[in-house]
C-alpha cells in the first residue's frame, strides 16, 4: 500500500514529468516528501506566479505539460495569472493546489476558498481529488486534456487528508496522443478552388502553425506555391524571416519597421489561408476591416464566429495533414512573387538596418544587434510592455518557437521565470527581454535561477515608466498619468544576486556586451536606458 500522494507522484513519473515548479505549504507536506523520494525534481520558486509562468513556458517549448504547484488559499490564487496565461496562449500546463481536509470544507475555515470554482473559467478541465481511488484517473485526464489540441491548462485540487490516505491503485499508462481525422476531401477541394482562383493569395500563420510542429509542412507549401506568409505575434518563425516568402509579423503601425508596407500586402491579398490562427492572437478587424476577404480556415477546431472572420471554407483536422492535402490537390495554386517582392525588400531594409552611432537608444534600434548575437535556434522570451510591440513586429525569427510572447493574456512578469524554464527545456541560449515594470514583478526568480545554475541574459529596457500605457494615453489625450516609476540601480541590483550587470553607454558597447554575454554560461543583466 502507498499513500495517495505517493500515487500522484508515481503518476507524474509515468507522465515523464521532469520538474514541478512551486512553493511549499503545510497542506502539501505529504506530496512534497513523496516528490523528494521520486525522480521528479521539485523546484522551489519565490512566488507562485513565477511557478505558473515556468510551467507555461516549459509546456510551450516542449509540447509536454509543464507542472506547477501551490498550496491552498493565497498559494492557489497566486497561481491563477500564469495558469490563465497558459490557457489563452494554448500552452499545456497541469496545475496542482493543496487544500484543507475534507472535514472542514463544508464551512468557513482558515484560508479556505472554493478554488475549483475559481479555476473553472481559466482551465480546460479541473477537479478536486476527493478520494484516493481516483488519483490515477484524475492525473491521466489532466495531462491528456492539457496536451490535446488545442492545448491549455488543467487543475487538480488535492486535500491534505486525501493525500495521506492509503491506496492500492496504480498509475494508468500513457497512450499515444489522440490524432485528428484526415482532412475532409470536399473541404480540401473547395479550399484549393478558392486559392487557385486568387491572384494574390497570402498565408496567415498563427500559433497553431508552430504549436503543432506544422512549420516544416508550411515551409514546403510556400516553397511549392510561392504564396507569401505573414505571421501573428505567436506565429513568428513558422516560416523563417530569412525566407523570401516571409512578410514578417502582422502589423499596421506606420512607425514600426515596414509596418505600412506589410499592411499594404495584407490589403492587396484577395484570399487568405489562415493556418492555426485564432482571433485571440490578433483581431481580424485589423486585417479584414470590411469583412469581405475570402478565407480558408485550417485548424484543429472550427473558427470562432465573428463578422470580420467568417471563413468561406473550414478544414478542421491536423494542421500539417491539411497543408499536405491542399498541396497535393493544388497543383494550380501559386502566385507570381512579383506582387509582394518589393514589399519584402522595403520591410527587410527597415528591419535589418543597424543603428548609427549618434542614434538614441531605443528598443527597435537594438534588435538588429540582439539578432546578430543570437543563433537561429536560440530563444528570446519577451515580457509585456512597449518593448513587446517592437519585438513582436521587428525581431526577425528564423525557427518556430524561438520568440516566446505572452499574447492571449498579455501578462507582465513572464520573462525572467520564463527564462528559467527555457534554460531547462532547450540546449540553446536564452534571452529574457523585459521592461523595468515587468522585470520587478518577478525579479526575485533570479535567485531561483542562480540556485539552479541557469544561464541566460536579461535584456532590461528601462524607461522609468509603464511605457506602453503612457503611449496609449498620449495618443488619446496628449498626456499621461499614473505611469511614472522610480527604479533601483539595476546593475547593483543584479550584482546583489551574484550575477554580472552592465549598462552600456553606446551602440558599440551594447553590441560588444551582447556578443559576449548571450553565449556565456552565466546569468547576466544588461540595462538599456530608453526614452
CORZI-V521550 format. One record per backbone hydrogen bond with DSSP energy under -1.0 kcal/mol. CO is the residue of the C=O (numbers start at 1). NH is the residue of the N-H. If there is no record, write none. Layout:
CO&NH / CO&NH
//
This chain:
2&167 / 3&7 / 4&8 / 5&9 / 6&10 / 7&11 / 8&12 / 9&13 / 10&14 / 11&15 / 12&17 / 13&16 / 18&41 / 20&43 / 21&69 / 22&45 / 25&28 / 26&29 / 28&32 / 29&33 / 30&34 / 31&35 / 32&36 / 33&37 / 35&38 / 41&20 / 43&22 / 47&51 / 48&52 / 49&53 / 50&54 / 51&55 / 52&56 / 53&57 / 54&58 / 55&59 / 56&60 / 57&61 / 58&62 / 59&63 / 66&94 / 67&21 / 68&96 / 69&23 / 70&98 / 72&75 / 73&77 / 74&78 / 79&83 / 80&84 / 81&85 / 82&86 / 83&87 / 84&88 / 85&89 / 86&91 / 92&66 / 93&154 / 94&68 / 95&156 / 96&70 / 97&158 / 99&160 / 101&104 / 102&105 / 104&107 / 109&112 / 113&115 / 114&118 / 115&119 / 119&122 / 125&155 / 127&157 / 128&130 / 131&134 / 132&135 / 134&138 / 135&139 / 136&140 / 137&141 / 138&142 / 139&143 / 140&144 / 141&145 / 142&146 / 143&147 / 144&148 / 146&152 / 152&93 / 153&124 / 154&95 / 155&127 / 156&97 / 157&129 / 158&99 / 159&163 / 160&164 / 162&165 / 163&5 / 165&4 / 167&2 / 184&188 / 185&189 / 186&190 / 187&191 / 188&192 / 189&193 / 190&194 / 191&195 / 192&196 / 193&197 / 200&270 / 202&273 / 203&230 / 204&275 / 205&232 / 206&209 / 207&210 / 207&211 / 208&212 / 210&213 / 214&218 / 215&219 / 216&220 / 217&221 / 218&222 / 219&223 / 220&224 / 221&225 / 222&226 / 225&335 / 228&203 / 229&247 / 230&205 / 231&250 / 232&235 / 235&238 / 240&243 / 243&246 / 245&229 / 248&231 / 256&259 / 258&262 / 259&263 / 260&264 / 261&265 / 262&266 / 263&267 / 264&268 / 265&269 / 271&202 / 272&296 / 273&204 / 274&298 / 275&206 / 276&208 / 278&281 / 283&286 / 284&288 / 288&291 / 294&272 / 295&312 / 295&313 / 296&274 / 297&315 / 298&276 / 299&317 / 306&309 / 313&297 / 315&299 / 318&322 / 319&323 / 320&324 / 321&325 / 322&326 / 323&327 / 324&328 / 325&329 / 326&330 / 330&333 / 336&339 / 337&340 / 337&341 / 340&344 / 341&345 / 342&346 / 343&347 / 344&348 / 345&349 / 346&350 / 347&351 / 348&352 / 356&359 / 362&366 / 366&370 / 367&371 / 368&372 / 369&373 / 375&378 / 379&431 / 380&404 / 381&433 / 385&389 / 386&390 / 387&391 / 388&392 / 389&393 / 390&394 / 391&395 / 397&241 / 399&402 / 402&380 / 404&382 / 414&418 / 415&419 / 416&420 / 417&421 / 418&422 / 419&423 / 420&424 / 421&425 / 422&426 / 429&379 / 430&457 / 431&381 / 432&459 / 433&383 / 434&461 / 435&439 / 436&440 / 442&445 / 443&446 / 444&447 / 445&449 / 446&450 / 447&451 / 448&452 / 449&454 / 456&524 / 457&432 / 458&526 / 459&434 / 460&528 / 461&436 / 462&530 / 464&485 / 465&467 / 466&470 / 467&471 / 468&472 / 469&473 / 470&474 / 471&475 / 472&476 / 473&477 / 474&478 / 483&466 / 489&493 / 490&494 / 491&495 / 492&496 / 494&497 / 494&499 / 495&498 / 500&525 / 502&527 / 506&510 / 507&511 / 508&512 / 509&513 / 510&514 / 511&515 / 512&516 / 513&517 / 514&518 / 523&500 / 524&458 / 525&502 / 526&460 / 528&462
//
